[in-house]
Amino acid sequence: MHVNFYKKPQIQVNNSHSKIGNGTLFLEYLSEFIANSATKRVKGYGTVGLAYNTIRTYKSLYRITQEYELEKSQILYLSSINKNTAESFTRFLKIEKQYSDNYCGQLLKLLKIILRDAEKSGFAIHPYSNYIESFKQKSSDRIIHFLNPEEIKILKGLERIRSDLEDSYKWFLIGLSIGQRVSDLLSLKPSNIRKATNGLYIDIMQQKTKKAITIGVADPLVISLLENKFPKALSQVAFNKQIKLICKIAEISEVVRGFKNNPKTRRKEIVEAPKYEFVTSHIMRRSFASNYYGKIETPLLMNITGHTKESTFLTYIGTHQNKDALADLFMEKAGVIW
């Protein structure tokens, strides 16, 4: 079978793994892992089939490992990825490629997954592979943006939306109301909608978690959009571009700090710019979680957003935890007891 994720360099994958020098080529095993992604078990969910974005990240690992091998004039084998190799690869990601801590950590995590998978399949790997550790950006270094209730109110009040922005505008308002990943939002169809006593139900099979959930919608404007003016299908790329423009039209232009790509270095740098420039599709889910935190029980919010650990959820909304609202909620509940 010939696998060609990128134009060059190419590798030839045969049914029998290559046994050259130190053993099986790492990229060859990774290539077959990706080719079999449709039948891979999803850890923690009891399902099979890796999500599209997960597969895309494995393909990125493939491409970056190729670059590493070319740069270092070194071929990686499953059995040769030891402490020195892992540290050299980490330096390549962090120092030479200048990837973010989160992206470096994600690639190292996937590297370890591939090696563990190979070990389970009976291939020889270096004992150090069990000690490869990922890492992530420090919480203090993260810059989180979300739209507050006042900004969302301004968006809802916009009039005379340009016809070419109309569908993105509708999807944006729906997304801010239901707290889903953009891939799940833009996959919605009228068949996902059901009548409820006090509004609408939206039935979703979350693509990443493979979890079936039902979201309640009570916002009259969003209900009207879903029932009478359901938006047309859009690509994520077009949607991301257009919601920036929509927020600019809404004058969501407070100057804030954030990460933007430097076209010269092709790396993210911290800059100050109007808030609308930092708006991406991810802001919908984060705004939903941040605005409702402390007002609705956290397990209920986590069920909707798809977070499985409260610690992950709290990190997700970062410094925007509404501590006053939590204290108010406690006093309200405590008052009932006394």
N, C-alpha and C positions, 0 to 999 in steps of 0.2 A: 504494500500500500504506500502511495506517495503522499506525504503530508507537506503542504506548503502554506504556512501562515504568512510568511513575508517573502519578498522577492529574493532576498539573499541575506545570509547564505542559506542554502537549502540542505535538508538532510533526507536521506532515504531510510525509511522504516521497513524492516522485514519482519516476518512472523517470528523468526528466532532472533533474540537480542544479540547485538554485536558483542563479541568478546575480544576486545582489542586491548592489549597491555594490561591495564589495571582492572578490567571487567566491563560492565555495561555502561554505555554512555549516558550521562545524566539527561541530556537534551533528547535523546532517543526515548528514554522512559517517560519523560515529561510529555513528549509528543503523543505517545500512545495513551497516556493518562487523559489528555485533552480529547483525543479522538473517542474515548470511551466515557466521556463526561455524562452522557445521557443515561447511563446505568450506574453512575456512582451514587452511593448512599450518602444522604445529607445528614451529617452528624447532629444529633439532638432533636431531629424532627421525624425520624423514622420513615423518611421518604427517599425516593431515588430521583436523580436528575439534577445536575448543578444549574443554578440560575445563570441567566445570560451574562450578567455583570461579573459573576464569579469566574466564568469561563474566560471572559475578556481579560481579567486580571492574571489568570494563569498564562494566557497568551503573551501578556506583557512581561511576565517572568521569563518566558521562553526567549523573547526578543532581547531583553536586557542581559540574560545569561550569555547569549550569542555575542553581544557587545563586549562583555567581560572577557570571554575567551579570546576574542580577537585582540583586545587591548593588552591582555597579559600573555598572549601567545601560549595559552594553556588550555588543554582539553579537560573538562570535568567528567569524572566517572562517579557512579554511585558510591563506590567504595573509597574514593579519594577525598571526599569532602570532610576534612578534619578540622581541628581548631584553627590552624593557620589559614586554611582556605576560607573558612567561614568568616574569620576576621578580615581577611583581604577583600572578600566580597562585600562585607559591611562597609569597609572604607571606600570601596569603589562606589557604592550607592550614596553614601553620606557625603564624602569629601569630593570625589571626582565628578559624580553626576549631580551632586548637590540636591538630591531629592529631600522632601520633607521627612521629618521623623516618622510621621504616620505612614507614609508610603514606603519608606525603608522597612519599617516594622512589619507592614503587611506582606512585603515580598519575602522577608526572612521567615515569616510564619508559613507562607505557602511553600517555601523551600523545604522546611521541616516536614510539612504534610506529605510532600512528594517522597521524601526519604523514608518516612514512616510507612507509607503505602508500599514502597518497594520492599521494605523489610518484611511486611506482612505477606508479600507475594513470594518470598523466599530468596530475594536477591541480597547479596552481601553489601552492607553499608558500614561506614566507619562508626565505631561506638560513640564518638563525639556528637554525632547528629542528634542524639537525644538531649544534648545540652545547648543546642542552638536556641537563643532567646530573641524574641521580637521586642520592640519597644514602641513607644508612641510619644507624641508631643506632650510636654508638661501642661497641666491644666492652666497654670499661670500664663502660659504663652498663647493660649487659644483666644481667638477673637470670634465671638458668636454674634450673629445678626438675626434679629427677628422683627416682625412687624407687630407693633403694639395695637391694642384695640382702637385707639384713636386713628391710627394710620389706616387700619382696615376699614373703619367707618368712612374715611375720606375716599378710599378706593370704591366702596359701594355706592358712594354718592356721585361718582363721575357721570357726566352726561355727554351725549353725542360722541361715543367711542367710534373711532375710525373703523370702517368696514373690514379692513385687512387685519385689525387687532381684535375684532369682536370675539372670535372663538377662543383666543388666548385669554382674553379678559374673563370670559365665562368659566373656563377651566381654572383660572387663578382663584376666583371667588369660591368655586366648589372645593378646590384643594385646600384653601385656608380654613374651610368649614369641616373637612373630614379627616385631616391629619395623616394622609397616606403618602407613600413614596410616589414620585412622579410616574414611574413605570406602571404602577397600579392605577393611578388617577387617569392617565391618558388611555388606558385600556378599557375604561368603563363604557358600557353600552346601556341603552334604555332597558334591556332585559335584566340588568343588575338592580333595577329600582322596583321597590314594592311599596304599596300604601301602608301607612301605620296610623294608629288612632290619633296621634298628635303630630304627625309629619310624614316622613318617608323613611323606609329602610333601604340601605345600600348593602348588597351582598357582594363580598370581595374574597377572592382566593389570592392572598398575598404571594407574589411571585418569589420573593426572597425566602420567606419562612415556610411557604407551602401551607399556610394556615388559613382556614376559612373563618372570616369574621363578618359580623353585621354591624353597621354603623347607623346610628339614628341621626336624622337631619331635622332640625326644628326651625332653622332660619327661613323666614318667608321668602326672601329674595332667592336663596339657593334652591328652595323647593320649586319656585316658579321656573327657574332655569332648567332644572332637571325634568319637570313635567311638560313645559311648554316650549322651551327654547334650547333643547339639548345641543351642546356644541359639537362641531364636526371634529373628526380625527386630526391630530397634529403630530408632528415629529417633536421629540424632546429638544432638538437643536433649535428649531423655529420657536418653540415655546419659551426657551430660556432667553433668547434674544428679545422677544416681544414683551415679556413681563418687565424687563429693565425699562423699556420705553414707556410702558403703562405706568410704572411707578414714577418715572420722570414727569409724565403728564400730570400725575397726581401730586406733584411737587413734594415727593418724599425725598427731600434733598438736604437733610441735616448732614453736616460734615462729620464723618466718623472715620475711625481707623479700621483698616482691613488688609487682607492679602490680595495683591494683584500680580499678574504675570508681567515681568519685564521683558519686552520683545527682544531686547539685545541679548540678555543672558538666558532667556526662556526659563526663568525661575521665578517663584513667587517672592514678592517683597512686601513689607508693610508700608502702606501709604495712607494719606488722608484724602478722602474724596466724598462726594455726595453719596448718601446711603443707597440711592437707586442703582449705583454702579456695582454694588456688591450683591444685588438681588439675583438669586438663582432659584431654580425650582425647589431646592432643598429648604428654602426659607418657609415654605408652606407648612411642612410637617413640624419644623422647629417652632414656628409661631403658634401653631395649635397646641403643642405640648407646653410651651412656656406660658401662654395666656391662661390655660386651664389648670396649670399646676397649682395646688393649694385650694382650688375651688371645687374640684372633682377628685374623688379618691384616686390615688396614684395607680393602684392595680387596674382600675377601669381605663385610665389613660394609656397605660402600658399595653393593655389588650388591644386598644385601637391602633396605637402607633406601631405595634409589633415588637416592642422591647421585651426581652425575657428576664432581664435582671434589673432590679431597681437601681443598683449602682451605675449601670450603663445608662439608664434613663436620666439619672441625675447629672451624670457627666455630659450627656447630650444637651441638656438645657443650660448647663454651665452656671455662670454667675447670675443668671436671670431667675434663679429660684425665688419664688415669692414667699419669703420667710414670714412676712406680716400676715399673709393670707393663711399660712399654716397655723400660726398662733391664733388667729381669729377662729379658724375651724376647730382647734382644740378647745378654746374657751366656750364655743357654742355647744360642743358635745359634752364638755364637762359640766356646763350649766344644767343640762338635762338630768345628770346623775344627782346633783345636789338640790 
